[in-house]
Amino acid sequence: MNTIADRLRDLVAEVTTFEENWEDKLSAALPSYDPCREGFPVEPYDEVRYFALCDDRAAEARDQLQKTTIGIEKVITELTPQPF
């Protein structure tokens, strides 16, 4: 059985992996994408596609947030003493 610390580490790793995967998707889909660019991260010709990808990312982020929240709530439930 996983320890609570392991389960929390797994939740953090899932969020980190989500972010890394999205950075890869943006870089692959948008030739001008540069997250370190001062101002806006893409050239004007990539803006429409960038905003469409941001919509997709936001939808997936909501799902990720829900999954992470459920995982944290399970850990809290296990740590909280239950009345007899």
Number of C-alpha atoms within 10 A of each C-alpha: 5 8 9 15 10 11 16 16 11 15 18 13 12 15 16 11 12 15 14 11 12 16 14 10 13 20 14 11 13 18 12 17 19 15 13 8 11 8 7 12 16 20 14 10 11 15 16 11 14 19 11 11 17 14 12 12 17 12 12 14 15 11 12 16 13 12 15 18 13 12 15 16 12 13 16 12 10 11 10 8 8 7 4 3
